[in-house]
Amino acid sequence: MTGLIGLAVLALVVFLVAARSIRIIPQSRVAIVQRLGRYHRTAESGLTFVVPVVDRMLPKTDLREQVIAFQPQAVITSDNVGMQISTVVYYQVVDARASEYEVANFHLALEQITQTTLRNVIGNLILDKTLTSRDEINAKLRTVLDEVTENWGIRVTRVELKEIIPPRDIQQAMEKQMQAERTRRAAILTAEGDKRAAILKSEGEKESAILRAEGDQRAAVLRAEGEAEAYRNVQAAQIEMTGKLFERLESSDLSPESLRYLYLKALPEMAKGPASKLFVVPSEIQDLAGTLGALAGGASLASEAASQDEGEQRRLQTPGADPNGELPARRENAL
């Protein structure tokens, strides 16, 4: 019975010793093991053993990338403009031993070195450069912080300016400037749009005029071709009609006077065609006109002679008329 109790006590002691000796470290974490108060080793993730009472394990250190956001702090630019800037720092522990023994509180130390470096960087820039050069400021901050924190076993991966808060009057001036810039851009875009619209309108009018002129030209050509074709058809018809007329006249037994009469009667019909521009008067018409004029002249001479004969007869029949045509003279004093 006594042996069983002793065996149980021994088992309990072994269990307690094993429980204090065996430690489990999660992934991406390490732990510093001190032996008799001095650094002994860095325990990696997984199962590790420590000697009870002799060894002591410090709190685990996270090796993953971490982020710290700092509150806005006052800075002054080189042109004496005060503003508030808040920053965000991304860092990662690369040496757990250095982060544990080289700096007492690396969170506080990182915050202070970030604020100091930010004031130095912003102090060398003017307001406009500060507002437009965030990437440059971030790169300078990261370079300076990485050089300082390297001795602490910390690597600064990124530094970002979270927010830049200029004074109220500066904000109002910036708003007016941005509004003026937007107005200018709107005016430029409107002018470019009007210019483009005018160009397109002129090009459209030009193309329309060209197409209209081409259409008029084509219509004139077609009209001229139609008139020419009609002229050719009418001329051919007239030639055919004249040829048939001459054939009929040649085959008939008409006298020359009848032929002239029929020819003169056919001339007006030939002149009615739309293609007839010149009317030729044959010589027969001229001869006929001369004959008619001669006949008319002879008739007028005959009527004049007849009138003279009638006057002569009346004169001779007058009493007391002189045969030579003189009337008897009056005698005023008969007695």
Steps between C-alpha positions, in 0.01 A plus 500: 500500500783735594674411177195593295470838667864574437467394141203730451685791652793433272273492196343831602840659539607374158180634347547845653861513390406396146218756491739780587771373273303450176385818318317540168572810290251593221592559136666840413597555862821451698589512868814607688623243753710632789710278721581637840396846379717511191415446135526132418328446162211596274234231487341455159139406430403148598578283804787614725639396844619715787658406830267582787625754751818553295352617170245775451308571177419865421175605327474384142598735219284528185702487178215602269474848345324739730360850470492795737285808431621819669279793591526829301793711603584862431769574240618821331608526138793706373261785403370518862167327447386289793298185444401169656628170353414147609720206399477123476812280541525137386783304664618145563719346771794323342715448812310413819811515717588857384141619537499363856841615622590806281193714574274506801173591323539497125136612442560826682844537349363444150231761552747761622751441224218517242379836629851645510584382151167629363568849639846503345376391158199737489716789625700486177193519272256775410123458528432418135783247492371340820152459354620356169803289604360234730696221336825690538429574868408135562825381343712739709324402822544131428870540423575691822286277723645181353854616575414575864283195573746257343692493831178411681439191291206670325460559127268782386328380181275797423418849626184678382368850563148423606359852506628855442289769665602855397362812677145615427598802293735284294217253440269780380770633266558150367128451443480826305803403298354159419168662404680745271696213348182303438339806344801548274494137393126519433553811285780329309290189442205714388720694258649179363151357459379812316810490279446134420132561429584793269756288315256213458227740386727664242616160377140387471403814307803453275412139425136597447601775255729259315227237475248765389738627233571147383126434485438819300787411267364150452150635439632752246693225322196275492281790383747587224523135400121480491470814289770372265324167468168674436667724240647197328165320505311802364762564236490137396120514485511819293756351263290187468184704443677720242638196326155341481356827375760527229442138402127564472556815302747333264260213442208736428422675165462852637606813321797708624261766633313239703825363633607845609166552670521173688862573597408841636210347692728239657757755622292625801443141610875441491567815701268393785753252636677595831835427342450744212714804569554627141233543233630502141294692250531340156569701187155421361342714771728788407408464133132483590535809718668686211224397260231613743682832549523558127132423457414738781714777341334456161155519652582827674635654173186395312272657761705821492476519118124438516456782745700736279285410196182562695625846608591593147157405372330716763715798412416472134129481567505835686325788298735766370800296576811563300622201308839570642354478843451870577163639613354817337588820678231696675410832376415740775396785282263345240403832366 
